[in-house]
Amino acid sequence: MIKTIKWIILGLGSVFLVMIVLSFTSLPFWAIHHLATANSAIEGTPDYIVVMGAGAMPGAGGLMRCHFAVQAATAWPRAKILITMPATPGAFLGSEPYKMYEEIVRFGIGRNRFVFETRGTDTHTQACAIHEILKNETHKNLLIVSSPAHIYRCILSFEKCGFVHVDGLPAFQASLADDLLLSEKEMEEGSSLARNISLRYNVWAYFKLQVDFAREVLALTYYKVKGYI
């Protein structure tokens, strides 16, 4: 028993060490980038912009998706906007999908453009519920707005449910210019990121990206085994 515990601790420590080393490289970013762009090229004019729910609103994930939904809705003014997120029956006003709706319309997006799906509780059931709503329009172009790591599984799920034309719009966060994190004195001295900005910010960010990637690989494996993709 003790030997087994030692091997488990050794294995977990090795994984942690590898993740720390990878955090000093750009590989975690490119891994997430691949999930976001592998099959998400926008090849046609969207008929529906599908905004995937992302936990409580306001929240980082939800606000990012709303931001990109606004951009898409502005670029394609004839597209309907379909928000999919669970809501308590009979309590839609003030619910999370309603808050996403409020966040999008405050940027001037027409209120008559929205459709809601509030029964699905995960990517698979949401895709199937949307297919039921649009069962006579499965040939229409869908544009999925979600987090970068989630886009790949979303597209595969919607295609599995019967949609023919599914593209993705990954809600990538913009990066802050490194020189904005330097003081005037450091910039005057011409230091090469004197406070080691890469160590302080990028390493931690890339470590979290690895967690996101590992989670998504597990989710993809589960969906494949269940026949959802």
Secondary structure, 3 states (H helix, E strand, C coil): CHHHHHHHHHHHHHHHHHHHHHCCCCHHHHHHHHHHHCCCCCCCCCCEEEEECCCCCCCHHHHHHHHHHHHHHHHCCCCEEEEECCCCCCCCCCCHHHHHHHHHHCCCCCHHHEEEECCCCCHHHHHHHHHHHCCCCCCCEEEEEECHHHHHHHHHHHHHCCCCEEEEEECCCCCCCHHHHCCHHHHHCCCCCCCCHHHHHHHHHHHHHHHHHHHHHHHHHHHHHHCCC
